[in-house]
């Protein structure tokens, strides 16, 4: 191969162009900003579906936070000693009702 010929220069240009296209294709596929010919970035346009999914995501995060708070309260109730006392009281009431029936 002639390293000083025009074929070598054309091969380098073709490899660079293919790399740039592959880079932009991968970035577009994964949602990153695209790069133009001069190295500047162009952001993705937000479509209606992306906006709807973002709002749904924030609503679900809020619901998850409230469910987490409820679970904490329920765990506190179940592990509290007063819950055990309440169960014992109900057991004594049931035992008294059985004695009065007999």
C-alpha positions in Angstrom: 0.0 0.0 0.0 1.3 3.4 -0.9 1.2 5.4 2.4 1.5 8.8 0.6 -1.2 8.2 -2.0 -4.8 9.5 -2.1 -6.2 6.0 -1.3 -4.7 6.2 2.2 -6.3 9.6 2.8 -9.7 8.4 1.6 -9.5 5.3 3.9 -8.8 7.5 6.9 -11.7 9.8 6.0 -14.0 6.8 5.5 -13.0 5.3 8.9 -13.5 8.6 10.7 -16.9 9.1 9.1 -18.1 5.6 9.9 -16.9 6.1 13.5 -18.8 9.4 13.8 -22.0 7.8 12.4 -21.7 4.8 14.7 -21.1 7.1 17.7 -24.2 9.2 16.9 -26.3 6.1 16.3 -25.4 4.6 19.7 -25.9 8.0 21.5 -29.3 8.5 19.8 -30.4 4.9 20.7 -29.6 5.4 24.4 -31.0 8.9 24.7 -27.8 11.0 24.9 -27.4 14.4 23.1 -26.2 14.1 19.5 -23.0 15.5 18.3 -23.0 17.6 15.1 -20.1 18.1 12.6 -18.4 20.8 14.6 -18.5 19.0 18.0 -21.6 20.9 19.3 -24.3 19.0 21.1 -28.0 18.9 20.0 -30.4 17.8 22.7 -33.2 15.4 22.1 -36.7 16.9 21.7 -39.1 15.9 24.4 -42.1 14.2 22.9 -45.5 13.8 24.5 -44.9 10.2 25.6 -41.6 11.1 27.4 -43.4 14.0 29.3 -46.3 11.7 30.2 -43.9 9.0 31.5 -42.0 11.6 33.5 -45.1 12.8 35.2 -46.3 9.2 35.9 -42.9 8.4 37.3 -43.1 11.3 39.8 -46.6 10.3 40.8 -45.5 6.7 41.4 -42.5 7.9 43.5 -44.9 9.9 45.7 -47.2 6.9 46.1 -44.2 4.7 47.0 -43.2 7.2 49.7 -46.6 7.2 51.3 -46.8 3.4 51.1 -43.3 3.2 52.8 -44.6 5.5 55.6 -47.6 3.3 56.1 -45.5 0.2 56.3 -43.3 1.9 58.9 -46.4 2.6 61.0 -47.7 -0.9 60.7 -44.4 -2.4 61.7 -44.3 -0.1 64.7 -47.8 -1.2 65.7 -47.0 -4.9 65.3 -43.7 -4.8 67.1 -45.1 -2.5 69.9 -45.6 -4.2 73.3 -49.1 -2.7 73.4 -50.1 -5.0 70.5 -49.1 -8.0 72.5 -51.1 -6.8 75.5 -54.1 -6.3 73.3 -53.9 -9.8 72.1 -53.7 -11.2 75.6 -56.7 -9.1 76.7 -58.7 -10.5 73.8 -57.6 -14.1 74.7 -58.8 -13.5 78.3 -62.2 -12.2 77.1 -62.6 -15.3 74.9 -61.7 -17.5 77.9 -64.3 -15.7 80.1 -67.0 -16.2 77.4 -66.2 -19.9 77.3 -66.5 -20.2 81.1 -69.9 -18.4 81.2 -71.2 -20.7 78.5 -70.3 -23.9 80.4 
